[in-house]
Amino acid sequence: MAALSMKDLAAAAEATILRPEGLTLQQGEEGGKTRWSFQDEKPPQEEKIINDDVTMKTCTGSIGVGLFARRLLEGGSVILKSHPIAHAARGFDGARCDVCLAPVAKSVKCQGCAAVVYCGKACATSNASKDHLQNGECKAAAALPKILPTCLLAARVLRKMRADPAINKYVSALKRKSNLDGDDELQAAAQVVKQLSGETNENACASVLAVLQRNAHSVCDDELREVGVALYPRAVTAANHSCRPNIWPRFRFTVSKAPVLEYAVLSSVEANKELTHEYADLLDEHRRESLRKNYGFVCACDECAFASKAREAARTQLRAKRDAMEAALKKEEWESAATLAEDVARLEGFWAPGHPYTALHRLRCAKLQNLVGNETAAQVHIMLALVRLVISHGKESSLAKEAADMQARVIHKREGRTLVEDASSDDDYDWRKGMRPW
């Protein structure tokens, strides 16, 4: 198909996707057939009230359970907070603290192994670090050449299962890949988990790894970079996938503490509507196959099942523009990057309303327009970024504060005033310390 014009791309991005009324995808158990059929879908049944905003209900077919709104939820509201059962650092862009997942510059290494590092004294002397030393994990880690974060997480989950019957019952009941015997990679990882956890049953190790494959959360920082992996309680893992999500898992980090997950509402959700978040990148051309392979279901959301050929073609071009923009940024070709970023911004209708990527991208556009000397365009992007960041990230996030700081400087410059920092303010912050060049 020939390349579409920006006008056609924008029209495809804003197009409404309509599912034929009553058409549902009937999914069998893993490996079974799937088929579309017209039938009355049974309403979800009440299972457990989580809080005033959220309830967990059983769903039709093989879906299991899902989270549903108990009342009208406004965009930007936080409907659930949870500490993890266990977590592990995953430092794709450098070492991360094993306790709080902060980036580590001058690391404090574990006294007994090189498998984990800490960001400072507070985390190095925390209860989590003491557990690592005392429960046998450190000694086992020292004898292993390399440990994947998922293996470390699985070992920690197994220890929690042995110590707490409620956790054991919860993890044992979670969905997982049914046939583990033919998965050589999983069986090899199970051997590592067995050594780390002190578990005598190798099948139990493989089973927990399979549970984590389906139910663990990637822990991401404000810029959506993965910094860890964690297993959270059922109220969190019950949320199902949609390529147009209405909630988002964001994380709050505190020194010497595990990352707290918050489900933030991206746009208004009516009472009794299902609350879903995104398991895979919307622009990933193989996302449906990835979801089937990693999570055991065929995505039947409107975006996957009923998008037009024109919309899919437009998505392909959007992906190409985003990739070209990223390449230009790496080469520091600011003019080219700014032009491509503007194109991507005009196509943000592909993402769900309130999606954090659109907030981050508007902030990126503002910085690029400032770099190329277009202050008027930068001001528009700053305003849009701030509105979106408050919803997706929260007004206390470092990026929302950065956008607010940029907006304040624009206003003061326009009015011919000098911005004076209030060092005595209780809300004083230094967002620059928490930011790295994008």
GIKAJO-V954330 format. One record per residue. N is the residue number from 1. PSI is psi in degrees with one decimal (999 if undefined). OMEGA is omega as a letter, one per 20 degrees, with the letter a starting at -180 (999 if undefined). D_CENTER is the distance of its C-alpha to the mean C-alpha in Angstrom with 1 decimal. Layout:
N;PSI;OMEGA;D_CENTER
N;PSI;OMEGA;D_CENTER
This chain:
1;137.2;a;32.9
2;154.1;r;33.9
3;138.3;a;31.5
4;151.2;r;30.9
5;164.7;r;31.8
6;-32.7;r;29.4
7;-45.0;r;31.1
8;-38.2;r;30.4
9;-44.7;a;26.8
10;-38.6;r;26.2
11;-40.8;r;28.1
12;-37.4;a;25.9
13;-34.4;a;22.7
14;-3.4;a;24.2
15;143.0;r;25.8
16;132.1;r;25.4
17;125.6;a;24.6
18;126.6;r;27.0
19;132.2;r;26.9
20;132.8;a;30.5
21;129.9;r;31.2
22;-4.2;a;31.2
23;122.9;a;29.7
24;152.9;r;27.3
25;119.6;r;26.0
26;112.8;a;27.6
27;129.9;r;25.6
28;-179.0;r;27.5
29;170.8;a;26.4
30;130.1;a;24.8
31;-12.5;a;27.1
32;174.3;a;29.0
33;155.8;r;29.7
34;149.3;r;27.9
35;150.1;r;29.9
36;140.0;r;29.8
37;152.7;r;32.3
38;118.5;r;33.5
39;161.6;r;33.7
40;120.2;a;33.0
41;129.1;a;29.6
42;135.0;r;30.0
43;145.7;r;28.3
44;148.2;a;25.8
45;143.9;r;27.6
46;135.3;r;27.0
47;-53.9;a;25.8
48;128.5;r;24.6
49;124.9;a;24.1
50;-50.6;r;21.2
51;-165.9;a;22.3
52;-22.9;a;24.0
53;-30.3;a;21.1
54;141.0;r;19.6
55;152.5;r;21.3
56;128.5;a;20.5
57;153.3;r;22.7
58;143.2;a;23.8
59;171.5;a;23.3
60;162.3;r;25.7
61;-140.8;a;26.1
62;12.0;a;24.0
63;-38.4;a;20.7
64;-108.9;a;21.4
65;167.7;r;19.9
66;166.0;r;17.6
67;140.4;a;16.9
68;148.7;r;19.3
69;135.8;r;20.3
70;-17.6;r;23.6
71;176.3;r;24.5
72;126.1;a;23.7
73;131.7;a;20.4
74;147.6;r;20.3
75;135.6;a;17.6
76;-14.3;a;16.2
77;148.2;r;17.1
78;121.0;a;15.3
79;-11.5;a;16.2
80;138.6;r;15.0
81;142.6;a;14.6
82;140.5;r;14.6
83;152.4;a;15.4
84;156.0;r;14.4
85;-41.3;r;17.3
86;156.8;r;16.8
87;165.5;r;14.5
88;149.2;a;15.3
89;146.3;r;14.7
90;95.0;a;13.6
91;81.7;r;15.2
92;-28.4;a;14.8
93;27.9;a;16.4
94;170.0;a;18.8
95;145.5;r;19.5
96;144.9;r;17.3
97;134.9;a;18.9
98;-21.3;a;18.9
99;-60.1;a;18.9
100;-5.5;r;16.9
101;16.3;r;14.9
102;150.8;r;16.6
103;141.7;a;17.9
104;119.6;r;21.3
105;-66.0;r;24.3
106;95.3;a;27.2
107;151.4;r;26.0
108;107.4;a;27.8
109;153.1;r;28.0
110;143.3;a;28.4
111;-26.5;a;32.1
112;-15.4;a;32.3
113;166.8;r;29.8
114;10.1;a;27.9
115;-30.6;a;24.8
116;152.6;r;23.0
117;164.7;a;23.5
118;154.2;a;23.2
119;-14.6;a;22.8
120;-173.0;a;26.1
121;-38.6;a;28.7
122;-45.2;r;26.8
123;-33.5;a;24.1
124;-20.3;r;26.8
125;13.1;a;28.9
126;169.0;r;26.4
127;-36.0;a;26.7
128;-41.2;r;23.8
129;-34.6;r;25.7
130;-39.9;r;28.9
131;-41.3;r;27.5
132;-39.6;a;26.5
133;-38.6;a;30.1
134;-23.3;a;31.9
135;6.0;r;30.3
136;-9.3;a;31.1
137;-41.7;a;27.7
138;-47.1;a;28.9
139;-42.2;r;32.1
140;-39.7;a;30.5
141;-35.5;a;28.0
142;-25.3;a;30.9
143;-3.8;a;32.6
144;139.5;a;29.7
145;-37.9;a;29.4
146;142.0;a;25.6
147;123.5;r;22.8
148;144.8;a;19.4
149;-37.6;a;16.6
150;-35.2;r;16.2
151;-41.6;r;19.9
152;-40.8;r;19.9
153;-44.0;r;17.3
154;-41.7;r;19.5
155;-39.8;a;22.6
156;-36.4;r;21.3
157;-41.9;r;20.4
158;-40.4;r;23.9
159;-40.3;r;25.5
160;-36.3;r;23.9
161;-39.3;r;25.1
162;-30.8;a;28.6
163;-24.8;a;28.8
164;110.5;a;27.5
165;-34.1;a;28.8
166;-42.3;r;26.2
167;-39.8;r;23.3
168;-43.3;r;25.3
169;-42.2;a;25.9
170;-52.3;a;22.2
171;-38.9;a;20.9
172;-27.2;a;24.1
173;-10.3;a;23.5
174;149.1;r;19.9
175;148.2;a;19.9
176;169.4;r;20.1
177;133.8;a;21.8
178;-40.0;a;25.4
179;106.9;a;27.3
180;-15.0;a;26.6
181;-36.5;a;30.0
182;4.8;a;29.6
183;93.2;a;26.4
184;-37.7;a;27.9
185;-42.5;r;24.7
186;-39.4;a;23.5
187;-37.2;r;27.0
188;-41.0;r;27.2
189;-34.1;r;24.0
190;-33.3;r;25.6
191;-40.5;r;28.6
192;-44.8;r;26.6
193;-38.9;r;24.9
194;-42.7;r;28.4
195;-40.9;a;29.7
196;-35.2;a;27.0
197;-17.1;a;27.0
198;11.7;r;30.8
199;132.9;a;30.2
200;-21.8;a;33.4
201;107.8;a;32.0
202;-33.1;r;30.3
203;-34.9;r;29.3
204;-38.2;r;27.4
205;-44.9;r;25.4
206;-37.6;a;24.6
207;-42.8;r;23.8
208;-39.0;r;21.2
209;-40.1;r;19.6
210;-36.3;r;19.6
211;-44.6;a;18.0
212;-32.6;r;15.1
213;-33.8;a;14.7
214;-25.9;a;14.1
215;-11.3;a;12.6
216;150.9;r;10.8
217;136.2;r;7.2
218;126.9;r;5.8
219;122.3;a;6.3
220;150.0;r;5.8
221;-174.1;a;8.7
222;-25.0;a;9.9
223;17.2;r;10.3
224;26.7;r;6.8
225;133.3;a;8.6
226;126.6;a;7.8
227;-4.9;a;10.4
228;178.2;r;10.5
229;141.9;a;10.2
230;155.7;r;11.3
231;126.9;a;12.9
232;165.8;a;13.1
233;170.8;a;16.1
234;-33.5;r;16.8
235;-24.4;r;16.1
236;-49.9;a;12.4
237;-10.3;r;12.5
238;-17.3;a;14.8
239;127.6;a;12.5
240;173.9;a;13.0
241;147.9;r;11.6
242;144.9;r;12.9
243;-6.8;r;12.9
244;76.4;a;13.7
245;158.0;r;11.5
246;-2.7;r;13.1
247;164.8;a;10.6
248;134.6;r;7.1
249;112.2;r;5.7
250;160.8;a;6.8
251;142.9;r;8.8
252;129.4;a;12.5
253;135.0;r;14.4
254;139.0;a;18.1
255;133.2;r;20.7
256;10.9;r;21.8
257;155.9;r;19.2
258;153.9;a;16.2
259;131.1;r;12.8
260;126.6;r;12.8
261;136.7;r;10.0
262;131.7;r;10.8
263;114.7;r;10.4
264;138.7;r;11.5
265;128.1;a;13.6
266;-35.1;r;13.3
267;163.4;a;16.9
268;134.8;r;19.8
269;127.8;r;19.7
270;157.8;r;23.1
271;142.2;r;24.2
272;0.1;r;23.9
273;148.1;r;21.2
274;144.0;r;18.3
275;119.3;a;14.8
276;152.0;r;12.1
277;-177.0;a;8.5
278;122.6;r;7.5
279;-21.2;a;7.6
280;153.8;a;9.0
281;126.9;a;9.8
282;-32.5;a;12.5
283;0.0;r;14.9
284;115.9;a;14.9
285;-18.8;a;18.5
286;22.3;a;18.1
287;-37.1;a;15.1
288;-41.9;r;17.4
289;-39.1;r;19.0
290;-42.4;r;15.8
291;-40.0;r;14.8
292;-43.0;a;18.4
293;-44.4;a;18.7
294;-28.9;a;15.6
295;-6.9;r;15.3
296;23.4;r;18.9
297;156.3;r;19.0
298;119.3;a;20.0
299;124.0;a;17.9
300;23.4;r;20.4
301;161.9;a;18.6
302;-35.9;a;20.9
303;-37.3;a;19.0
304;-41.7;a;19.6
305;-27.8;a;22.9
306;10.6;r;24.8
307;141.8;a;23.9
308;164.4;r;27.1
309;-35.2;r;28.1
310;-39.1;r;28.3
311;-39.9;r;24.7
312;-39.4;r;23.6
313;-39.8;r;25.9
314;-37.1;r;24.6
315;-38.8;r;21.0
316;-43.3;r;22.4
317;-35.5;r;24.1
318;-41.9;r;21.1
319;-41.0;r;19.3
320;-39.8;r;22.5
321;-41.7;r;22.6
322;-43.2;r;19.1
323;-39.8;r;20.0
324;-37.9;r;23.4
325;-45.0;r;22.0
326;-39.7;r;19.9
327;-41.1;r;23.1
328;-36.5;r;25.2
329;-42.3;r;23.1
330;-33.1;r;23.6
331;-3.1;a;27.3
332;35.7;r;27.4
333;83.0;a;29.0
334;-39.1;a;28.2
335;-47.6;r;30.3
336;-42.8;r;28.9
337;-40.5;a;25.3
338;-41.0;r;26.1
339;-45.0;r;27.7
340;-37.4;r;24.8
341;-36.7;r;22.3
342;-40.5;r;24.5
343;-44.5;a;24.5
344;-40.0;r;20.8
345;-36.7;a;20.8
346;-13.9;a;23.5
347;21.9;a;21.4
348;-7.0;r;18.4
349;-15.7;r;19.6
350;-30.7;r;17.8
351;157.6;r;14.5
352;149.6;r;14.3
353;131.7;r;16.1
354;0.9;a;14.1
355;134.2;a;11.1
356;-25.9;r;9.7
357;-39.3;a;10.7
358;-33.8;r;14.2
359;-47.8;r;14.4
360;-39.2;a;13.7
361;-37.4;r;16.1
362;-37.8;r;18.7
363;-40.4;r;18.8
364;-43.2;r;19.2
365;-40.9;r;21.9
366;-44.2;a;23.7
367;-42.4;a;23.9
368;-41.4;r;25.2
369;-34.8;r;27.7
370;-40.6;a;28.9
371;-36.0;a;29.4
372;5.8;r;31.5
373;16.1;r;33.5
374;82.9;a;32.4
375;-33.5;a;32.1
376;-47.6;r;32.4
377;-37.4;r;29.4
378;-39.8;a;27.4
379;-40.4;r;28.4
380;-45.3;a;27.1
381;-37.6;r;23.7
382;-44.6;a;23.5
383;-46.6;a;24.3
384;-38.2;r;21.7
385;-43.7;a;19.0
386;-45.3;r;20.0
387;-45.3;a;20.1
388;-40.4;a;16.6
389;-36.7;r;15.1
390;-36.1;r;16.9
391;-52.2;a;15.2
392;-35.4;a;11.5
393;-23.7;a;11.7
394;145.0;a;15.0
395;-17.0;r;18.4
396;-1.6;r;18.4
397;155.2;a;15.6
398;-34.5;a;17.1
399;-38.0;r;16.3
400;-39.3;r;17.8
401;-36.5;r;20.7
402;-45.3;r;21.1
403;-39.0;r;21.4
404;-39.3;r;23.8
405;-43.0;r;25.8
406;-41.6;r;26.1
407;-40.5;r;27.2
408;-40.3;r;29.7
409;-37.4;r;31.2
410;-45.2;a;31.6
411;-44.4;a;33.4
412;-36.6;r;35.6
413;-41.7;a;36.5
414;-34.8;a;37.4
415;2.5;r;39.6
416;25.6;r;41.2
417;160.4;r;40.1
418;129.5;r;38.8
419;120.2;a;35.6
420;124.4;r;36.5
421;135.3;r;34.0
422;94.6;a;34.7
423;-18.6;a;34.6
424;-5.4;a;35.7
425;140.1;r;32.8
426;-21.2;a;30.9
427;14.6;a;27.7
428;142.2;a;28.4
429;163.0;r;25.5
430;86.0;a;25.2
431;-22.7;a;21.9
432;-31.5;r;23.3
433;-27.9;a;23.1
434;2.1;a;19.3
435;145.3;r;18.9
436;155.0;a;19.4
437;135.7;r;20.7
438;999;999;18.4
